[in-house]
Amino acid sequence: MYTAFWRALIWSDIEQNFLLFSRPLVSFSKRRPRSRPAREFIRTIFLRYFLPICALAVALAPPAAASSATDDLDEVIVTASRRAVVSAEVSSALSFVRGEDVLSEKLVTDALAKSIGVYLQQTTPGQGAAIIRGLKGSALLHLVDGMPLSNAIFRSAPTPYLALVPTTAVERVEIIRGTPASLYGSQAVGGVVQVVTREPAFDSDETELRRDLAMSLDTAELQKSIRGSVDVGNQRLAAILSAEYLTTGDRRTGGGDRVAPSGYNSKAARFAVSMHPSDDKSWLFDLHWLEQPNTPRIDELVPGYGQTEPSSSEYFFSPNQRLFAHIRHMAANSLLGLDWRIDGAWQQITDNLITRDFESPTRRYEANASDLFALSINATQEASIISWVAGVDLRTDEVTSSRRELDILTATSSDVASRYPSGSRIDELALFGNLDWPVADRHHLNGGLRVSDVRIEVPASSLNAAASIDVRRLSGDLGWIYSFTDTWQLVANAGFGFRAPNIADVGTLGNRPGNRYNVPNPDLNEERVEQFDAGIRKQSDAMHFELVLYALNFDYRITSVLTGDTTADGRDVVQSVNAANTYIHGAEAGLSLELSDTVRARAVLNYTWGSETIGTEGAQPADRIPPLSGELGVDVDLNSAWLWQSWLTVAGPQDRLNESDVRDVRINPDGTAGWTIVGTAFTYQPNDVWRIHLMADNLLDKRYRVHGSGLDSAGRNFSISLRMRW
């Protein structure tokens, strides 16, 4: 009945208006016939399902006061919209990871594994990469306090650099699933992973001192760690000094085997000072350093699927290092009566390698580094009718790279072509604006536009000519929230964005996973994405629930294609080209439910489906698409001091493989098997000072591999951590 009603009264007008709106969103060029499947899917989801549901909810929902939805929803303050707002006023699909949860893990990346909409891949234990809506690496923008962590050598494959953020620095991690193109521009095609650091702060005029010390051990990776921080100051001037050290042995997988060499160590330090000279002005000075001196790349050092021998005898990140300096000034009700925020940052990432092909006498030493400078100036105004943020982002990123070879038999060495053309750089200037508009008692709109100018300069080398690539693009997004009760909301988002090629795309020379050898291509263009999602969510004291459906079309995608050549040692020669069109859709669901005063349940379920065409070839599954996965858990307060937790983590099989997946020695060509693991933990906290955490994971000692990862996951693992705060 309702379907006939909608078709008879408003269907044709809605369809015509939506097509007028969507034409610039879903068609950047007349030469893109491959985008029709995605356009049709988005149009079908929007017109035939989401609009009727929304319209019916609007018609039947009881009246609600203008402020009730915000007042009763969970008051989580986020910076995902580049200004501090309540999460209920953000239409984007958001996931959060608390700093407490990050501190209990070895790396920042490990803490993302249980988040809604996130699938975590590991090539080696000292690293990790989030996959969001089927996209990874440089298709996801990584930030620290609004400053870019993503750099010019961020690979399109899973990247290690988020693991180079100190765990002691994290207040929370905010994950935006979707395309917030007006706020973040290039690289935010699949989502944004932002680390918000902990700022030293006190409420009193008297000088105070706070200390935090944590130690932990585990059995699966023989991990030992110590982390500590000291906060000192008052409400006007405060400082924090933290340090951490982590070391692991070889990983024990299910069944009892240890994979060698898979141990690594990590050391980090942070110093930050915050100043509040007045109630409406503040300064923050922040310095991070983290180094993994010698981390092995496991998939190169052990035989993969289809191999009888490993690809390499030596393959070590030696070292992986990040140095980050950030200064921030905030002034409320300042120039022109606006709230201003100015951020400046410098980041240096060192990604050095020591490699040697299997049983080769030639060892290669690589020195690769990115020096990134970023400046962001934002102005905001909060008003009763329309609130807005506008600003300018600038960044420049220069790459240095060198490589030499050593004959270990004769001890002679020589300089050879570097992995990246040394002196390559990326310069970017962007202007953006974003509005937030409560258009009616229960309707909330937000959206904006961004103009970006990206220039990529690659100097000539012995293997490639000089290249200069200019990308000037408009990107934007539009979001809608409808609060049809005090705690239930309908949300929808549409966005179109792009990703300019970086130096890793344009100029990489050398070995790649899957027995490949990459050669440069200075003739690349930007990738383009259109994305739409819609869902329903509830936020109250007793229940958090969200269900989001999404679809995206990723066009002119840069992908590695075989050139038909092979190297002398048998590696397939590949080159990056704008040849792929990827279409992905899926669903993300999460639930947190308070069953009683002492019992809470939680659940996460993620589903992703993707297809891809390359050139004139027929459609095939998209590469590295995660399987259906999820988690079910329960927390029980046994008494005022004891907490018991238990969880069941599952992943289905993934046998929809891309051609590159089949060639990848990290992935079983017959498909990755599904798996289920069970874990439990007890936490004892007798007072505000002491906390003891006992954990047992993978209790059944299941031997399994997360799809796309470079080695099997940890087997049965017992751990203990002790934390003291005083």
HULINVEN-V829406 format. One record per pair of residues at least 4 apart in sequence whose C-alpha atoms are under 6 Angstrom apart, sorted by the first residue. I is the first residue (numbers start at 1). J is the second residue. If there is no record, write none. Layout:
# HULINVEN-V829406
{{I | J} {I | J}}
This chain:
# HULINVEN-V829406
{{4 | 8} {6 | 10} {6 | 11} {7 | 11} {14 | 18} {18 | 22} {19 | 23} {22 | 26} {23 | 27} {25 | 496} {26 | 530} {36 | 40} {38 | 553} {39 | 43} {40 | 44} {43 | 47} {44 | 48} {45 | 49} {46 | 50} {46 | 51} {47 | 51} {51 | 55} {52 | 56} {57 | 61} {61 | 484} {66 | 441} {68 | 486} {69 | 486} {69 | 487} {73 | 487} {73 | 539} {73 | 540} {74 | 539} {74 | 540} {75 | 86} {76 | 86} {76 | 87} {77 | 85} {77 | 86} {77 | 87} {78 | 84} {78 | 85} {78 | 87} {79 | 83} {79 | 84} {91 | 479} {91 | 481} {91 | 491} {93 | 176} {93 | 177} {94 | 175} {94 | 176} {95 | 174} {95 | 175} {96 | 173} {96 | 174} {97 | 172} {97 | 173} {98 | 172} {99 | 170} {99 | 171} {99 | 172} {102 | 108} {102 | 111} {103 | 167} {107 | 163} {108 | 163} {108 | 167} {109 | 128} {109 | 163} {113 | 120} {116 | 604} {117 | 588} {117 | 606} {118 | 131} {118 | 132} {119 | 130} {119 | 131} {120 | 129} {120 | 130} {121 | 128} {121 | 129} {121 | 709} {122 | 128} {122 | 709} {123 | 709} {123 | 710} {124 | 297} {124 | 298} {127 | 160} {127 | 163} {128 | 160} {129 | 158} {129 | 159} {131 | 135} {131 | 136} {134 | 625} {135 | 190} {136 | 140} {137 | 155} {137 | 156} {137 | 157} {137 | 158} {137 | 159} {138 | 154} {138 | 155} {138 | 156} {139 | 187} {139 | 189} {139 | 190} {140 | 187} {140 | 188} {140 | 190} {140 | 191} {140 | 192} {141 | 187} {141 | 188} {141 | 192} {142 | 149} {142 | 150} {142 | 192} {142 | 193} {142 | 194} {143 | 147} {143 | 148} {143 | 149} {143 | 194} {144 | 194} {144 | 195} {145 | 196} {150 | 154} {152 | 502} {152 | 503} {153 | 503} {153 | 504} {155 | 504} {164 | 290} {169 | 197} {169 | 198} {170 | 197} {170 | 198} {171 | 196} {171 | 197} {171 | 198} {172 | 196} {173 | 194} {173 | 195} {173 | 196} {174 | 194} {175 | 192} {175 | 193} {176 | 191} {176 | 192} {177 | 191} {178 | 190} {178 | 191} {179 | 188} {179 | 189} {179 | 190} {179 | 191} {179 | 495} {181 | 185} {181 | 475} {181 | 476} {181 | 477} {181 | 497} {182 | 448} {182 | 449} {182 | 450} {182 | 475} {182 | 476} {186 | 498} {186 | 499} {187 | 499} {188 | 192} {200 | 238} {200 | 239} {200 | 240} {201 | 238} {202 | 234} {202 | 235} {203 | 235} {204 | 234} {204 | 235} {205 | 234} {205 | 235} {206 | 234} {207 | 233} {207 | 234} {208 | 232} {208 | 233} {209 | 231} {209 | 232} {210 | 230} {210 | 231} {210 | 726} {211 | 229} {211 | 230} {211 | 725} {211 | 726} {212 | 228} {212 | 229} {212 | 724} {212 | 725} {213 | 227} {213 | 228} {213 | 723} {213 | 724} {214 | 226} {214 | 227} {214 | 722} {214 | 723} {215 | 225} {215 | 226} {215 | 721} {215 | 722} {216 | 224} {216 | 225} {216 | 720} {216 | 721} {217 | 223} {217 | 224} {217 | 719} {217 | 720} {218 | 222} {218 | 223} {218 | 718} {218 | 719} {219 | 717} {219 | 718} {220 | 251} {220 | 252} {220 | 717} {221 | 248} {221 | 249} {221 | 250} {221 | 251} {222 | 248} {222 | 249} {223 | 247} {223 | 248} {224 | 246} {224 | 247} {225 | 245} {225 | 246} {226 | 244} {226 | 245} {227 | 243} {227 | 244} {228 | 242} {228 | 243} {229 | 241} {229 | 242} {230 | 240} {230 | 241} {231 | 239} {231 | 240} {232 | 238} {232 | 239} {233 | 237} {233 | 238} {234 | 238} {236 | 275} {236 | 276} {237 | 274} {237 | 275} {238 | 273} {238 | 274} {239 | 272} {239 | 273} {240 | 271} {240 | 272} {241 | 270} {241 | 271} {242 | 269} {242 | 270} {243 | 268} {243 | 269} {244 | 267} {244 | 268} {245 | 266} {245 | 267} {246 | 265} {246 | 266} {247 | 264} {247 | 265} {248 | 263} {248 | 264} {249 | 263} {250 | 258} {250 | 259} {250 | 260} {250 | 261} {250 | 262} {250 | 263} {251 | 258} {251 | 259} {252 | 256} {252 | 257} {252 | 258} {252 | 714} {252 | 715} {253 | 257} {253 | 713} {253 | 714} {253 | 715} {254 | 701} {254 | 702} {254 | 703} {254 | 715} {264 | 295} {265 | 292} {266 | 291} {266 | 292} {267 | 290} {267 | 291} {268 | 289} {268 | 290} {269 | 289} {270 | 287} {270 | 288} {271 | 287} {272 | 285} {272 | 286} {273 | 284} {273 | 285} {274 | 283} {274 | 284} {275 | 282} {275 | 283} {276 | 281} {276 | 282} {280 | 331} {280 | 332} {281 | 330} {281 | 331} {282 | 329} {282 | 330} {283 | 328} {283 | 329} {284 | 327} {284 | 328} {285 | 326} {285 | 327} {286 | 325} {286 | 326} {287 | 324} {287 | 325} {288 | 323} {288 | 324} {289 | 322} {289 | 323} {290 | 321} {290 | 322} {291 | 320} {291 | 321} {292 | 319} {292 | 320} {293 | 318} {293 | 319} {294 | 316} {294 | 317} {294 | 318} {294 | 319} {295 | 316} {295 | 317} {296 | 315} {296 | 316} {297 | 315} {297 | 316} {299 | 710} {300 | 311} {300 | 312} {301 | 310} {301 | 312} {302 | 310} {303 | 307} {303 | 308} {303 | 309} {303 | 310} {304 | 665} {304 | 666} {305 | 665} {305 | 668} {311 | 358} {312 | 356} {312 | 357} {312 | 358} {313 | 356} {313 | 357} {313 | 358} {314 | 355} {314 | 356} {315 | 354} {315 | 355} {316 | 353} {316 | 354} {317 | 352} {317 | 353} {318 | 352} {318 | 353} {319 | 352} {320 | 350} {320 | 351} {321 | 349} {321 | 350} {322 | 348} {322 | 349} {323 | 347} {323 | 348} {324 | 346} {324 | 347} {325 | 345} {325 | 346} {326 | 344} {326 | 345} {327 | 343} {327 | 344} {328 | 342} {328 | 343} {329 | 341} {329 | 342} {330 | 340} {330 | 341} {331 | 339} {331 | 340} {332 | 339} {333 | 337} {333 | 338} {333 | 339} {334 | 338} {338 | 380} {338 | 381} {339 | 379} {339 | 380} {340 | 378} {340 | 379} {341 | 377} {341 | 378} {342 | 376} {342 | 377} {343 | 375} {343 | 376} {344 | 374} {344 | 375} {345 | 373} {345 | 374} {346 | 372} {346 | 373} {347 | 371} {347 | 372} {348 | 370} {348 | 371} {349 | 369} {349 | 370} {350 | 368} {350 | 369} {351 | 368} {351 | 369} {352 | 366} {352 | 367} {352 | 368} {353 | 365} {353 | 366} {354 | 364} {354 | 365} {355 | 363} {355 | 364} {356 | 363} {361 | 407} {361 | 408} {362 | 406} {362 | 407} {363 | 405} {363 | 406} {364 | 404} {364 | 405} {365 | 403} {365 | 404} {366 | 402} {366 | 403} {367 | 401} {367 | 402} {368 | 400} {368 | 401} {369 | 399} {369 | 400} {370 | 398} {370 | 399} {371 | 397} {371 | 398} {372 | 396} {372 | 397} {373 | 395} {373 | 396} {374 | 394} {374 | 395} {375 | 393} {375 | 394} {376 | 392} {376 | 393} {377 | 391} {377 | 392} {378 | 390} {378 | 391} {379 | 389} {379 | 390} {380 | 388} {380 | 389} {381 | 387} {381 | 388} {382 | 387} {383 | 387} {386 | 436} {386 | 437} {387 | 435} {387 | 436} {388 | 434} {388 | 435} {388 | 436} {389 | 433} {389 | 434} {390 | 432} {390 | 433} {391 | 431} {391 | 432} {392 | 430} {392 | 431} {393 | 429} {393 | 430} {394 | 428} {394 | 429} {395 | 427} {395 | 428} {396 | 426} {396 | 427} {397 | 425} {397 | 426} {398 | 424} {398 | 425} {399 | 422} {399 | 423} {399 | 424} {400 | 422} {400 | 423} {401 | 418} {401 | 420} {401 | 422} {402 | 418} {403 | 416} {403 | 418} {404 | 414} {404 | 415} {404 | 416} {405 | 413} {405 | 414} {406 | 412} {406 | 413} {407 | 411} {407 | 412} {419 | 508} {419 | 509} {419 | 510} {420 | 507} {420 | 508} {424 | 457} {424 | 458} {425 | 457} {426 | 455} {426 | 456} {427 | 454} {427 | 455} {428 | 453} {428 | 454} {429 | 452} {429 | 453} {430 | 451} {430 | 452} {431 | 450} {431 | 451} {432 | 449} {432 | 450} {433 | 448} {433 | 449} {434 | 447} {434 | 448} {435 | 446} {435 | 447} {436 | 445} {436 | 446} {437 | 444} {437 | 445} {438 | 443} {438 | 444} {439 | 443} {439 | 444} {442 | 482} {442 | 483} {443 | 481} {443 | 482} {444 | 480} {444 | 481} {445 | 479} {445 | 480} {446 | 478} {446 | 479} {447 | 477} {447 | 478} {447 | 479} {448 | 476} {448 | 477} {449 | 475} {449 | 476} {450 | 474} {450 | 475} {451 | 473} {451 | 474} {452 | 472} {452 | 473} {453 | 471} {453 | 472} {454 | 470} {454 | 471} {455 | 469} {455 | 470} {456 | 468} {456 | 469} {457 | 467} {457 | 468} {458 | 466} {458 | 467} {459 | 466} {460 | 464} {460 | 465} {460 | 466} {467 | 522} {475 | 496} {475 | 497} {476 | 495} {476 | 496} {477 | 494} {477 | 495} {478 | 493} {478 | 494} {479 | 492} {479 | 493} {480 | 491} {480 | 492} {481 | 490} {481 | 491} {482 | 489} {482 | 490} {483 | 488} {483 | 489} {484 | 489} {487 | 538} {487 | 539} {488 | 537} {488 | 538} {489 | 536} {489 | 537} {490 | 535} {490 | 536} {491 | 534} {491 | 535} {492 | 533} {492 | 534} {493 | 532} {493 | 533} {494 | 531} {494 | 532} {495 | 530} {495 | 531} {496 | 529} {496 | 530} {497 | 528} {497 | 529} {498 | 527} {498 | 528} {498 | 529} {499 | 526} {499 | 527} {500 | 526} {501 | 505} {501 | 526} {503 | 507} {504 | 508} {506 | 520} {506 | 521} {506 | 522} {507 | 520} {508 | 520} {509 | 518} {509 | 519} {509 | 520} {510 | 517} {510 | 518} {511 | 516} {511 | 517} {512 | 516} {512 | 517} {514 | 664} {514 | 665} {515 | 571} {516 | 571} {516 | 572} {516 | 573} {517 | 571} {517 | 572} {517 | 573} {517 | 574} {518 | 573} {518 | 574} {518 | 575} {519 | 575} {527 | 556} {527 | 557} {528 | 554} {528 | 555} {529 | 553} {529 | 554} {530 | 552} {530 | 553} {531 | 551} {531 | 552} {532 | 550} {532 | 551} {533 | 549} {533 | 550} {534 | 548} {534 | 549} {535 | 547} {535 | 548} {536 | 546} {536 | 547} {537 | 545} {537 | 546} {538 | 544} {538 | 545} {539 | 544} {542 | 593} {542 | 594} {543 | 592} {543 | 593} {544 | 591} {544 | 592} {545 | 590} {545 | 591} {546 | 589} {546 | 590} {547 | 588} {547 | 589} {548 | 587} {548 | 588} {549 | 586} {549 | 587} {550 | 585} {550 | 586} {551 | 584} {551 | 585} {552 | 583} {552 | 584} {553 | 582} {553 | 583} {554 | 581} {554 | 582} {555 | 581} {556 | 578} {556 | 579} {556 | 580} {556 | 581} {557 | 578} {557 | 580} {557 | 581} {558 | 577} {558 | 578} {559 | 576} {559 | 577} {560 | 574} {560 | 575} {560 | 576} {561 | 574} {561 | 575} {562 | 574} {563 | 573} {563 | 574} {565 | 573} {566 | 570} {566 | 571} {566 | 572} {566 | 573} {567 | 571} {579 | 614} {579 | 615} {580 | 613} {580 | 614} {581 | 612} {581 | 613} {582 | 611} {582 | 612} {583 | 610} {583 | 611} {584 | 609} {584 | 610} {585 | 609} {586 | 607} {586 | 608} {586 | 609} {587 | 606} {587 | 607} {588 | 606} {589 | 604} {589 | 605} {590 | 603} {590 | 604} {591 | 602} {591 | 603} {592 | 601} {592 | 602} {593 | 600} {593 | 601} {594 | 600} {595 | 599} {595 | 600} {598 | 636} {598 | 637} {599 | 635} {599 | 636} {600 | 634} {600 | 635} {601 | 633} {601 | 634} {602 | 632} {602 | 633} {603 | 631} {603 | 632} {604 | 630} {604 | 631} {605 | 629} {605 | 630} {606 | 628} {606 | 629} {607 | 628} {610 | 621} {610 | 622} {611 | 620} {611 | 621} {611 | 622} {612 | 619} {612 | 620} {612 | 621} {612 | 622} {613 | 618} {613 | 619} {621 | 656} {621 | 657} {621 | 658} {622 | 658} {623 | 658} {627 | 652} {627 | 654} {628 | 651} {628 | 652} {629 | 650} {629 | 651} {630 | 650} {631 | 648} {631 | 649} {632 | 647} {632 | 648} {633 | 646} {633 | 647} {634 | 645} {634 | 646} {635 | 644} {635 | 645} {636 | 643} {636 | 644} {637 | 643} {638 | 642} {638 | 643} {641 | 684} {641 | 685} {641 | 686} {642 | 683} {642 | 684} {643 | 682} {643 | 683} {644 | 681} {644 | 682} {645 | 680} {645 | 681} {646 | 679} {646 | 680} {647 | 678} {647 | 679} {648 | 677} {648 | 678} {649 | 676} {649 | 677} {650 | 675} {650 | 676} {651 | 674} {651 | 675} {652 | 674} {653 | 672} {653 | 673} {653 | 674} {654 | 671} {654 | 672} {655 | 671} {657 | 661} {662 | 669} {666 | 710} {667 | 708} {668 | 672} {672 | 707} {677 | 698} {678 | 698} {678 | 699} {679 | 696} {679 | 697} {679 | 698} {679 | 699} {680 | 695} {680 | 696} {681 | 694} {681 | 695} {682 | 693} {682 | 694} {683 | 692} {683 | 693} {684 | 691} {684 | 692} {685 | 690} {685 | 691} {689 | 724} {689 | 725} {689 | 726} {690 | 724} {691 | 722} {691 | 723} {692 | 721} {692 | 722} {693 | 720} {693 | 721} {694 | 719} {694 | 720} {695 | 718} {695 | 719} {696 | 717} {696 | 718} {697 | 716} {697 | 717} {698 | 716} {699 | 716} {701 | 715} {701 | 716} {704 | 712} {705 | 712} {705 | 713}}
